[in-house]
Amino acid sequence: MDKIEELETRLKKENIECAVSKTRDARGILGCLEKIDDADVVYVVNPEGYVGKSVCLDIGYAYAKNKQIFVMHSVDDPQLMKLVDGTLSFEETVSLLKKEAEAKQKE
């Protein structure tokens, strides 16, 4: 199981709604951007801190849409990291999303 599937499984186990963009998404970049439009929080699974061109585009798009953006590992690009709200582990991400879901239910 890759890291994205691992996180998706954890979120579903916690009954946290999520939409995952995978590299083999049939809609390509447009499908990913649509998922960002629908998201409250964007979490980038970037093993060893690597992000490619598409992920840089995703982060910039999410930033322009005023989404909260978190990465699994710090990115070795200071300008890109200025767009990111923080670095979170899977556990911290699950905790954050649980709190966000609870807050939404109270509204």
C-alpha positions, 0 to 999 in steps of 0.5 A: 500500500502506498502512502496516499492509499494508507492515508485514505484508509486511515481517514475512511476508518475515522469516517472523515470525508476525503477525495484523493488525487492519484497519479493515474487519475483519468481526468488528470490535472483538471480532476485534481483541480476540481478536488481542490475546489471541493476541499477544505484542506489540501494535504500533500503526500510528498515522501522525502519532501519531493514535489514535482511540477504538477504538485507545485501547480496544485499548491499554487492553485490551492493557495489562490483558492484560500485553502489550508495547505499542509505537506507531509515533509518540508519542501526544499523550496523556500518560496513554495513553502511560503504558500504552505500552512505547515508540515503534518504527519498522518496522525496530525492530519487525521487529528486536524481533520477530525476537529474540522469535521466536529466544528462543521457539525456544530454549525 
